[in-house]
Amino acid sequence: MNYQVNEKGYYGDFGGAYIPEMLYPNVEELRTTYLDIMNEPSFKKEFDQLLRDYVGRPSPLYFAKRLSEKHNTKVYLKREDLNHTGAHKVNNTIGQILVAKRLGKNRIIAETGAGQHGVATATVCALMGIKCIVYMGEIDIKRQAPNVARMKMLGAEVRPAKSGSKTLKDATNEAIRDWINNPVDTHYIIGSAIGPHPYPDMVTRFQSIISEEIKWQLKEKEGREHPDYVVACIGGGSNAAGTYYHFLEEPSVGIIAVEAAGKGVHSGESAATSQLGKEGIIHGCKTLLMQTQDGQITEPYSISAGLDYPGVGPLHSHIYKTARGEFYSVTDDDAMAAGLELSQLEGIIPAIESSHALAIFNDKKFRPEDIVVISLSGRGDKDLDTYIDYFKL
Ligand SMILES: Cc1ncc(COP(=O)(O)O)c(C=O)c1O
């Protein structure tokens, strides 16, 4: 089974580039150049240096002793929450800003849900002195206020998306509209493993540093490169893609994906795409997508802004369809409880997105000798208001 994208941009039945004609030159320029750019020694050198000195990589692989005791298995946390800007998103924005510079672009646009990708984009634009516009749903602007302030402080313009559910999907629509209107000078930094080819592959490659590091870190700590399981939450799927990447073709490593079930998979208020989705096209790619009988996209819901998306990236649809991974759906309540548990057992307040991955212990029983690596994709600072309201702190 192959989990690399093929020449046409497909993972099995999923992927491709379904784009309006106006975007074709931009996407084609990227498609024909991205691998050459990423393979240039000068690119690699700059990327590695920034990841090390600016982002603070490698991020630690932390053995969570008390969490392990509680769940009677060996749990390691991949600490993407300790990256500069507080999440995995910056691995990708560093990579893409370097690509954009080499393509001669002087204006960056991005979409954001939780605001972490927006902050990571605003950050690299400040670093490079490039103009930055971030589209964000009106609801997300309210629930992720600290990140909105950070983006503004970094010099970015935050434009509200007021249509639909006023969340990530709608912000993405606005960003695509902007790109169509500004095709020459603008690069669109997509923040997840979604979008038209080559975005899912490009984002996955930038995020694959996560599993590259896990391999040698685990070798140092446990004497073996391969854990028994890797676990990650899935919004569009970038932290998951990066966490799985170097293990996908290694059948001894179990792949576990955790989606947001919101108020319950069948409550009508969820974002459990693998359970509810059917093949469809969203934001430039063919993938699993929550939709009505007649193909209209269903409005998603999750307490977590970063998982509040009606699709998953095409790699994940392929992993699901080929049964390479196990998919679980976690409700708001279970995720919040898991976030509180990590805070009080390990002294780490996770992003609510990551709390979904941490809730895996409700659904899956591991053996005491299993090594389970969980992607701690982000820190909880941005979510304090939501935690405060929920737990009446
Ligand atoms: C901390 C954190 N984790 C996970 C996600 C979900 O995105 P992805 O599925 O692309 O990793 C987000 C999105 O904003 C996030 O901020």
The ligand as a MOL file (V3000), in Angstrom:
LIG
                    3D

  0  0  0     0  0            999 V3000
M  V30 BEGIN CTAB
M  V30 COUNTS 16 16 0 0 0
M  V30 BEGIN ATOM
M  V30 1 C -3.1070 23.1770 18.2460 0
M  V30 2 C -3.8140 22.6720 17.0340 0
M  V30 3 N -3.8950 21.3480 16.8260 0
M  V30 4 C -4.5150 20.8290 15.7540 0
M  V30 5 C -5.1100 21.6440 14.8130 0
M  V30 6 C -5.8170 21.0080 13.6610 0
M  V30 7 O -5.1760 21.2000 12.4390 0
M  V30 8 P -4.4470 20.0190 11.6820 0
M  V30 9 O -5.4540 18.9150 11.5590 0
M  V30 10 O -4.0880 20.6040 10.3710 0
M  V30 11 O -3.2760 19.6120 12.4800 0
M  V30 12 C -5.0510 23.0390 14.9670 0
M  V30 13 C -5.6680 23.9290 13.9890 0
M  V30 14 O -5.7640 25.0850 14.1270 0
M  V30 15 C -4.3820 23.5570 16.1120 0
M  V30 16 O -4.2860 24.8700 16.3280 0
M  V30 END ATOM
M  V30 BEGIN BOND
M  V30 1 1 1 2
M  V30 2 1 2 3
M  V30 3 2 2 15
M  V30 4 2 3 4
M  V30 5 1 4 5
M  V30 6 1 5 6
M  V30 7 2 5 12
M  V30 8 1 6 7
M  V30 9 1 7 8
M  V30 10 2 8 9
M  V30 11 1 8 10
M  V30 12 1 8 11
M  V30 13 1 12 13
M  V30 14 1 12 15
M  V30 15 2 13 14
M  V30 16 1 15 16
M  V30 END BOND
M  V30 END CTAB
M  END
